[in-house]
Amino acid sequence: MEKFEACVIGAGVIGIAVAHALSLSKDINPEKILLLESRADFGQGISSRNSEVIHGGLYYRPGSLKAELCIRGKALLYEYLSANGISHARCGKLVVAQRHQQDALLALRDNAVKSGLHDLQILNKHRLSLKESSLSAYLAVLSPSTGIVDSHHYMHSLLDKAQRRGIIFAANSPVSAIKPCRDGFEVSIETNQADSRDYTFTSKLLINSAGLSADKIADKIIGLKKDLIPKILMCKGDYFSYAGANPFSHLIYPIPEADTVGLGIHCTMDLNNQLRIGPDAAYIAEESYHVEPYKTERFAEAVQRYFPGLKPDLLQPSYSGIRPKLSGPGEPAGDFVFQTEDEHRLKGLVQLFGMESPGLTASPAIAQHIIHLFGLSP
Ligand SMILES: Cc1cc2nc3c(=O)[nH]c(=O)nc-3n(C[C@H](O)[C@H](O)[C@H](O)COP(=O)(O)OP(=O)(O)OC[C@H]3O[C@@H](n4cnc5c(N)ncnc54)[C@H](O)[C@@H]3O)c2cc1C
């Protein structure tokens, strides 16, 4: 049976960043690292269906993994993107509030400062109108370090570097069984030839980075206590495109309403300066990526509160993504979960659960965190 030193399950942005970081570690032979993906190519899961925003780190509970890894990941990400010529823009973001939302905006600013974000600026109505004349708002917080990135280019670059160092990337390789053994874990993948049996190998280290399916992968691990497997709840976010010109040079976010799950329907843009509107947030039972045209009115109303010039007939249903949530409707937001030997007693296994936003931004810091959890040298 072939022996690997490390196996990463799931080639989304996080699995790829982890495989890349492992390939840099002096303690591992890169040729003995395997990155497995069930789909035909990398980055086709949650990582292909997001806003591609490099988050500043405003919203997360100070001291949480989300806050720490977002702020650290943001710095590492900008460094990597600049060093490797990957398209991105540090365009900045405005969180806008109406008069009755001032306290909520200032509370958000205070939360961000407690998390270690010290570059925020408060803009009054006049200063705001000088920056963005199409906005209608009373007060805003400017986060100058927020940006956008070509996330596919980023994933491609990381994977390419890791492969050049020798790691093996296997697409069309769904993991079907996992059993702890003397050499770590015996892992089987389904092969697509009807006449051939599953391919089985061993790996000393195993990283479950399967996004929405991380709970299903955990369920396949023989000997893992079932009560350690969290339920992943699917929370869908729909996007609309806007056929009109983008009047903004910043990303524009409203103050999230107290009872909403997402960040409020916001206006971001891609690197071609096309407006993206959304996402909203709705828990779903069945995986589906259909965007209902009937939501046009709801999206238009939400955005017109701060962008009154928006023309509803220029909105088009676009794409959607699904957040792998650990908390249900009405519950406080969950943190990233890294389940290690301390909890499950299986040496060499780290499982990632609830890797929702800001997972793209945090990805380089998440990868470093995993290197640290395994006690490997970087
Ligand atoms: C609507 C939305 C907007 C977002 N916006 C942002 C944003 O602007 N900025 C930001 O920082 N973050 C954002 N995020 C979060 C970010 O997209 C995620 O945190 C990140 O993409 C998660 O990456 P991942 O590698 O964990 O998951 P995925 O990309 O889903 O990768 C997991 C992979 O595992 C594979 N897999 C599943 N089962 C198996 C199996 N049995 N065997 C092998 N492989 C398997 C899947 O096919 C998949 O490719 C957003 C998320 C959503 C849903």
The ligand as an ORCA input file, in Angstrom:
! r2SCAN-3c Opt
* xyz 0 1
  C     -22.083     33.453     -0.245
  C     -20.674     33.437      0.280
  C     -19.891     34.583      0.213
  C     -18.600     34.581      0.726
  N     -17.825     35.687      0.580
  C     -16.565     35.694      1.065
  C     -15.740     36.826      0.894
  O     -16.106     37.777      0.215
  N     -14.522     36.821      1.483
  C     -14.068     35.769      2.222
  O     -12.980     35.857      2.782
  N     -14.811     34.651      2.345
  C     -16.029     34.583      1.771
  N     -16.792     33.462      1.878
  C     -16.226     32.301      2.550
  C     -15.294     31.504      1.645
  O     -15.815     31.398      0.340
  C     -15.113     30.112      2.265
  O     -14.683     30.256      3.598
  C     -14.101     29.271      1.527
  O     -14.325     29.285      0.132
  C     -14.190     27.845      2.041
  O     -13.222     27.083      1.376
  P     -13.116     25.544      1.632
  O     -11.862     25.109      0.964
  O     -13.280     25.245      3.087
  O     -14.436     24.919      0.960
  P     -14.718     24.481     -0.543
  O     -14.282     25.489     -1.503
  O     -16.142     24.042     -0.616
  O     -13.776     23.204     -0.727
  C     -14.090     21.948     -0.189
  C     -13.834     20.931     -1.279
  O     -14.006     19.613     -0.744
  C     -14.454     18.796     -1.808
  N     -15.017     17.551     -1.285
  C     -16.235     17.363     -0.717
  N     -16.410     16.050     -0.416
  C     -15.273     15.413     -0.790
  C     -14.855     14.044     -0.757
  N     -15.638     13.061     -0.279
  N     -13.627     13.731     -1.241
  C     -12.806     14.694     -1.750
  N     -13.166     16.010     -1.816
  C     -14.377     16.354     -1.341
  C     -15.491     19.695     -2.493
  O     -15.766     19.265     -3.805
  C     -14.824     21.059     -2.437
  O     -14.109     21.367     -3.622
  C     -18.077     33.418      1.347
  C     -18.857     32.261      1.396
  C     -20.136     32.259      0.852
  C     -20.944     31.001      0.870
*
